[in-house]
Amino acid sequence: MASGSGSTTAITTKGLGKRYGSLWALQDCTISVPRGRVTALVGPNGAGKTTLLRMLVGLSRPSTGELAVLGRAPRQDPEFLSSVGYLAQDVPLYPRLSAEDHLRLGAHLNEGWDADGARSRLAALHVPTDRPVATLSGGQRAQVGLGLALAKRPRLLLLDEPVAALDPLARREFLTTLTEAVADGDLSVMLSSHLLHDLERVCDHVLLLSSSRAQICEDIDDLLASHRMLLGRRRDLTDIERSLTVIKATQTERQTRLLVRCDGPVLDPSWEITEVGLEDIILGYMGQGDVPLGGHLNALEEVR
Amino acid sequence: MSFQLNSASGVPAYLQLVQQIKQALRMGVLKVGDKLPTVKEVVAEVAINPNTVMKAYWELEHEGLVEGRQGVGTFVSRRPDGPPPGTQARLARSLEKWVLTARQEGLDEESIEALLRSILRSSWIEGVA
């Protein structure tokens, strides 16, 4: 058994940062993702998503801070790599080799390689395993890439924009394969994507990076429970900011509309209060890109 | 039993599943003793997070509506409080008739929903007063 296999967190980082020259791709990232979660990694282009994933799998070294993946520091050694699957953005496969060739190759390179599981998944989706992968459709290639990543029987799977180039049906099939693998056992997943609607179905945890910093890292249900939209006549915000965290304020001539984070019910009857979907919450946080690490994350640190 | 998720509603996905299963129980679509689909079956059908399905089943178990039997599955153990399925069906039929009339009178879906909400609100206030 690998040391740290008893760790209850899949990913822990503290003050993690990555600098390219004078440019910070990721800064001061302190997060904790419990095991068994499917985490949506979201944020605008250039927010540091790929940088984070590459550091988690050990392909890139942090400039500052610490990180632990399944309780261990990511390293390019067989024991660590056998527990982590990584599917890069462009699904790197050998174009002239078939899926079957890839599966045989994988068996040589990995212990505990589950080629049969991968074969039966691909067969169920009618993906030809005897043809060069270059001749397959984008959706089929993505399934081969996912099949190979799952054949390792990883305990953490990191997927960088896995469905971006796929049509809706191929996307659904990809996500079904993924959720079934999660249902099968001890597997944590982090996947980056811009397609929030897909993510909301498949994920139960969200990590939002914006302006190279972590703005949110928590369970989606908790996020939905703690955010509300308030709509009312236009007013000064000084009072309300004393009792609530205003994430985003939109003022028109007559009306004020606020996305707020609150721990209890909002009792002021002059507001019309509605629940907010994940997409609106995330867009609200993205809009406040200049704000440093989310206030609640700081608060969390203080509690610890 | 099939599920539908509305992602813009702000209602957590597990609660949407809980509400849909409860509604199926009220309407008599699901009966005491019926087996709920396994987590894997739901996941395979609608591509949602397995933890969401488990959380929904735990919530229903906590409320005493279903019972998980180790290695066998999750079974309906009682209906939610409220009138029997027959009453639900009867009310559904009269509401259907009303909705049909409203449509014929030229109300669109949005105005029907708004009207229903305002009636619910005012009857609640009367009930309280």
HADDOCK unambig.tbl for C-alpha pairs under 7 A between the chains (distance, minus, plus):
assign (segid A and resid 172 and name CA) (segid B and resid 47 and name CA) 6.93 0.50 0.50
assign (segid A and resid 175 and name CA) (segid B and resid 47 and name CA) 6.04 0.50 0.50
assign (segid A and resid 176 and name CA) (segid B and resid 43 and name CA) 6.88 0.50 0.50
assign (segid A and resid 176 and name CA) (segid B and resid 44 and name CA) 5.74 0.50 0.50
assign (segid A and resid 176 and name CA) (segid B and resid 47 and name CA) 4.54 0.50 0.50
assign (segid A and resid 179 and name CA) (segid B and resid 43 and name CA) 6.32 0.50 0.50
assign (segid A and resid 179 and name CA) (segid B and resid 47 and name CA) 6.25 0.50 0.50
assign (segid A and resid 179 and name CA) (segid B and resid 48 and name CA) 6.51 0.50 0.50
assign (segid A and resid 179 and name CA) (segid B and resid 49 and name CA) 5.89 0.50 0.50
assign (segid A and resid 179 and name CA) (segid B and resid 50 and name CA) 6.62 0.50 0.50
assign (segid A and resid 180 and name CA) (segid B and resid 40 and name CA) 6.32 0.50 0.50
assign (segid A and resid 180 and name CA) (segid B and resid 43 and name CA) 6.25 0.50 0.50
assign (segid A and resid 180 and name CA) (segid B and resid 44 and name CA) 6.32 0.50 0.50
assign (segid A and resid 182 and name CA) (segid B and resid 50 and name CA) 6.93 0.50 0.50
assign (segid A and resid 183 and name CA) (segid B and resid 40 and name CA) 6.03 0.50 0.50
assign (segid A and resid 183 and name CA) (segid B and resid 50 and name CA) 5.46 0.50 0.50
assign (segid A and resid 197 and name CA) (segid B and resid 7 and name CA) 6.73 0.50 0.50
assign (segid A and resid 200 and name CA) (segid B and resid 7 and name CA) 6.88 0.50 0.50
assign (segid A and resid 201 and name CA) (segid B and resid 48 and name CA) 4.84 0.50 0.50
assign (segid A and resid 201 and name CA) (segid B and resid 49 and name CA) 6.35 0.50 0.50
assign (segid A and resid 202 and name CA) (segid B and resid 47 and name CA) 6.62 0.50 0.50
assign (segid A and resid 202 and name CA) (segid B and resid 48 and name CA) 4.58 0.50 0.50
assign (segid A and resid 202 and name CA) (segid B and resid 49 and name CA) 4.49 0.50 0.50
assign (segid A and resid 203 and name CA) (segid B and resid 49 and name CA) 5.84 0.50 0.50
assign (segid A and resid 204 and name CA) (segid B and resid 49 and name CA) 6.79 0.50 0.50
assign (segid A and resid 221 and name CA) (segid B and resid 12 and name CA) 5.51 0.50 0.50
assign (segid A and resid 224 and name CA) (segid B and resid 10 and name CA) 6.16 0.50 0.50
assign (segid A and resid 224 and name CA) (segid B and resid 12 and name CA) 6.57 0.50 0.50
assign (segid A and resid 275 and name CA) (segid B and resid 10 and name CA) 5.06 0.50 0.50
assign (segid A and resid 276 and name CA) (segid B and resid 9 and name CA) 6.70 0.50 0.50
assign (segid A and resid 276 and name CA) (segid B and resid 10 and name CA) 4.40 0.50 0.50
assign (segid A and resid 277 and name CA) (segid B and resid 7 and name CA) 6.44 0.50 0.50
assign (segid A and resid 277 and name CA) (segid B and resid 8 and name CA) 4.70 0.50 0.50
assign (segid A and resid 277 and name CA) (segid B and resid 9 and name CA) 5.52 0.50 0.50
assign (segid A and resid 277 and name CA) (segid B and resid 10 and name CA) 3.79 0.50 0.50
assign (segid A and resid 278 and name CA) (segid B and resid 10 and name CA) 6.74 0.50 0.50
